[in-house]
């Protein structure tokens, strides 16, 4: 079977698996967030947190809860790293450097999972399990909670309450993430992923010398790493490492886990708002953008223009022989289309066009299908903007799901959209202007610019994947990338919650003669065009100087 046939087969199996899970999981998540009853374990957690699970919150209180929880997560994870020398299973690795600890704490608390160090050399198992793995669950649940709060803004009428953050956070972990991750971890162990508390595996190499291969409790973190669209791995090679991703079956499982919740949340949205066609429209736009990006990456990687790649019959440098060009491309599009930093190949080794496509996938706002929760609220914000633009075209007051979109709603949507481009372009511009950056780039010219642009796009979009080729361990990069992660996560969330509050206060209005239908192909095309237009107008100059110039060279 050819590599293309293998790739198409995996895509077919992936679509089939997602289709089977789409309805039951989507409806289960809808029930989880709308259930009036609390499970016994949930009530116990509320008592510990001193939270009234039956009390609703205004958007300002909900936002303050998100900020407080994120701040506490950053501080606790930072302290856990700095005090590693006093913890068991640290294997003598000692406290983590302050700049690295700060960057890692912000990264995992914001669902970015950017790693500026070699984890198997810097972190012990206690920090990995009690710190990073826990944040993989919690940061994912925060994104889901914010998405549900925005959906409530559309469904509620004449109220200032959009739910309870602590309830939404708890239910996301207890009812959704934990059960699925537990099953996925067992499957990964069965497929050959490592699950060991030993510091390393001693083997004799072909040179006759003894070598130590790092081991860790990999499978448990791999499961939630993918399911929560986190991306940070126990091993530096991430999903290219055979202990984390043994074969093609485990590779397919990991891609499935990455896409499972973001795709199914469109069903949850349609179920909660009482019109599943609304969710189908969002899903069709996500699927269309994903398919387009996958086609570009596959074509670019199968038709390289370098002499070495031409001799090899494909752009195989930087890719695992176990996966090849097509499965590496599929993984790359899945991770950059979501907020997942996992990689099974080096994106820096992709062709100019292929690398530019995965970069653009992030710059589109990661809505194809986006991260856990963040993909849904991201595309809903773009839907609000699309309806507003359509209203301007026909001269009528825009309405979406029975809610009028006025100055306050559009302001919140615009703020949410503009944060990421500002962080990416300002961060890249400042970094390129510094003389020291040229020494941090492995490549000069257009490819070097792509390396820096990718780093800030990954940070500001809370993706976490690395283009590679850029040494981002200096104090400047550690600090600026951490700030990009923090602001790129929290500022859009604040704007989304403000939008949710504004929508919830409104009374629902029945559709009129001038109401734009949002359940058909016309709106799907308008929404897809808005997604592309926003990115094209914002990032085209930067892309022209980086990946486009490299592809045309």
Secondary structure, DSSP 4 states (H G I P E B T S, - for coil): --HHHHHHHHHHHHHHHHHHHHHHHHHHHHHHHH-S---HHHHHHHHHHT--TT----HHHHHHHHHHHHHHHHHHHHHHHHTGGGSTT-TT--SPPHHHHHHHHHHHHTT-----S-HHHH--HHIIIIIIIHHHHHHHHHHHHHHHHHHHHHH--S-S----HHHHHHHIIIIIIHHHHHHHHHHHHHHT-----SSEEEEE-TTS-EEEEE--SHHHHHHHHHHTT----SSTTGGGSTTT--SHHHHHHHHHHHHHHHHHHHHHHHHHHT-HHHHHHHHHHHHHHHHHHHHHHHHHHHS--SHHHHHHTS--TTB-TTTHHHHHHHHHHHHHHTT----SB-GGGS-HHHHHHHHHHHHTTSTTTTSTTHHHHHHHHHHHHHHHHHHHHHTS--EETTEE--HHHHHHHHHHHHHHHHHHHHHHHHHHHSTTHHHHBSS-HHHHHHHHHHHHHHHHTT-----SSB---SHHHHHHHHHHHHHHHHHHHHHHHHHHHHHHHSPP----TTPPP-SSHHHHHHHHHHHHHHHHHHHHHHHIIIIIHHHH-
